[in-house]
Amino acid sequence: MVLERFDEDLQKLLNENGKMFPVKTVCLIGLSVLNVLEYIHSSGYLHGDIKAANLLLGHKKGTENQVYLVDMGLACKYQREGVHKKDLPDVKKAHNGTPEFTSRDAHRGSFSRRSDLEVLCYNLLQWLCGELPWEHCVSDNNKLQREKEGCMANLDEFLKKLFPDRDCPGIKRNRLIYYFSIRNK
């Protein structure tokens, strides 16, 4: 097997930059990951574990600013013969993924395209402000799930917690509301 060589992951860069990226960087990474997710989803799969440690930079000349999404360990098929599989929670799969980024659906053991978008949004928000309000309880999956549900139930309050002195930079509030309210089909 031959694999392409990559450079460092974004988690290393985050750690070197005080756990935050500039707004422009966050937007560029977000767009790049959205393009990758569009391809993965159009192929009938979900990624399930988007995080900075799974985003690698290119190594070859000319790819240094290209972001690659790796680690398909939690990827799963959401379509069979072009038809969306029934969305049923599975207790055995509940809470799969990196706790602070696990989507609300994944906490119930249900995975969807919406889950990947929600996980990406959690990452973007963390990269903009340095932390998410539920990071203190990542060892308790049920409490973590309740925290996320509460934050998503009142998005304005959630954003004020993250950005107490300013508006959420780079991500429009109504876009976040849209991503967090998408219904599974």
C-alpha positions in Angstrom: 0.0 0.0 0.0 1.3 3.5 -0.9 0.0 6.5 1.1 0.6 10.2 0.5 2.9 11.9 2.9 1.4 14.7 4.9 2.8 17.4 7.1 1.7 18.3 10.7 -1.9 18.2 11.9 -3.8 21.3 12.8 -3.9 20.3 16.5 -0.2 20.9 16.7 -0.6 24.3 15.1 -3.4 25.1 17.5 -1.3 24.2 20.5 1.5 26.5 19.1 -0.9 29.4 18.7 -2.7 29.5 22.0 -5.5 27.1 20.9 -6.9 29.7 18.5 -6.6 30.6 14.8 -7.2 34.0 13.1 -10.7 34.4 11.7 -9.5 34.2 8.1 -7.7 30.9 8.8 -10.8 29.4 10.5 -12.9 30.4 7.5 -10.5 28.9 5.0 -10.2 25.7 6.9 -14.0 25.5 7.3 -14.6 26.0 3.6 -11.9 23.3 2.8 -13.5 20.8 5.2 -17.0 21.6 3.8 -15.8 20.7 0.3 -14.4 17.4 1.6 -17.6 16.6 3.5 -19.6 17.4 0.3 -17.6 14.8 -1.5 -17.8 12.2 1.3 -21.5 12.7 1.8 -22.2 12.5 -2.0 -20.5 9.1 -1.9 -23.0 8.0 0.8 -20.6 8.2 3.8 -20.3 10.1 7.0 -16.9 11.0 8.6 -17.9 11.0 12.2 -14.7 12.4 13.9 -13.8 15.8 12.5 -11.2 17.5 14.7 -7.9 19.4 14.3 -5.9 16.2 14.9 -7.6 14.6 11.9 -6.8 17.6 9.6 -3.4 17.4 8.1 -1.5 19.9 5.9 0.0 18.8 2.6 3.7 18.0 2.5 4.5 18.3 -1.2 5.5 21.6 -2.8 2.3 23.5 -3.7 0.1 21.6 -1.1 1.4 23.2 2.1 -1.9 25.1 2.5 -4.1 22.2 1.5 -6.0 20.6 4.4 -6.6 16.8 4.3 -9.3 15.1 6.4 -8.0 11.7 7.6 -8.9 8.9 10.0 -12.0 7.2 8.6 -12.2 5.0 11.7 -15.7 6.2 12.6 -16.9 6.7 9.0 -20.1 4.9 8.1 -22.4 4.5 5.2 -25.7 6.5 5.5 -27.1 5.4 2.2 -27.9 2.1 0.6 -28.5 2.1 -3.1 -29.1 5.8 -3.0 -31.7 5.6 -0.2 -31.0 7.2 3.2 -30.9 4.5 5.9 -33.4 4.8 8.6 -32.1 7.1 11.4 -32.4 4.9 14.5 -30.4 5.5 17.7 -28.0 2.7 18.6 -27.0 2.5 22.3 -23.8 0.6 21.4 -22.7 3.5 19.2 -23.8 6.3 21.6 -21.1 8.9 22.4 -18.7 7.7 19.6 -16.2 10.2 18.5 -14.1 12.8 20.3 -16.3 13.9 23.3 -16.1 17.7 23.0 -17.0 17.5 19.3 -19.5 14.6 19.3 -22.8 15.8 17.8 -26.0 15.7 19.7 -27.2 12.9 17.4 -24.0 10.9 17.9 -24.5 11.1 21.7 -27.7 9.0 21.0 -25.9 6.7 18.7 -27.4 8.1 15.6 -25.2 9.6 12.8 -26.1 11.8 9.9 -24.8 14.4 7.5 -26.1 17.0 10.0 -23.8 15.4 12.6 -20.7 16.1 10.5 -21.8 19.7 10.0 -22.5 20.1 13.7 -19.1 18.7 14.6 -17.4 21.0 12.1 -19.2 24.0 13.7 -18.0 23.0 17.1 -14.5 22.9 15.8 -14.7 26.3 14.1 -16.1 27.8 17.3 -13.4 26.3 19.4 -10.7 27.6 17.0 -12.2 31.1 17.2 -12.5 31.4 20.9 -10.1 28.8 22.4 -12.5 26.5 24.1 -16.1 25.2 24.2 -18.3 25.7 27.3 -18.7 22.0 27.9 -15.0 21.0 27.9 -15.1 20.8 31.7 -17.3 17.7 31.6 -15.9 15.6 28.7 -15.4 12.6 31.1 -19.2 12.4 31.7 -20.9 11.7 28.4 -24.5 12.2 29.7 -23.7 15.5 31.3 -21.8 16.5 28.1 -24.8 15.7 26.0 -27.1 17.7 28.3 -24.7 20.7 28.1 -24.8 20.6 24.3 -28.5 20.2 24.2 -28.9 23.2 26.5 -26.5 25.4 24.5 -28.3 24.5 21.2 -31.7 25.2 22.7 -30.5 28.8 23.4 -28.0 29.6 20.7 -27.8 33.4 21.6 -26.8 32.6 25.1 -24.3 30.0 23.9 -22.7 32.5 21.6 -22.5 35.1 24.4 -20.7 32.5 26.5 -18.2 32.0 23.8 -17.8 35.6 22.7 -18.8 37.7 25.7 -17.2 41.0 24.4 -17.9 40.7 20.7 -20.1 39.1 18.1 -19.1 35.7 16.7 -16.4 36.5 14.1 -16.4 34.9 10.7 -19.5 32.9 11.2 -22.9 34.5 10.9 -25.4 33.8 13.7 -28.2 32.8 11.3 -25.8 30.3 9.5 -25.1 28.6 12.9 -28.9 28.5 13.6 -29.4 26.9 10.2 -26.6 24.3 10.8 -27.8 23.4 14.3 -31.5 23.1 13.2 -31.1 21.0 10.1 -33.4 18.0 10.2 -32.3 14.5 9.2 -34.0 13.1 6.1 
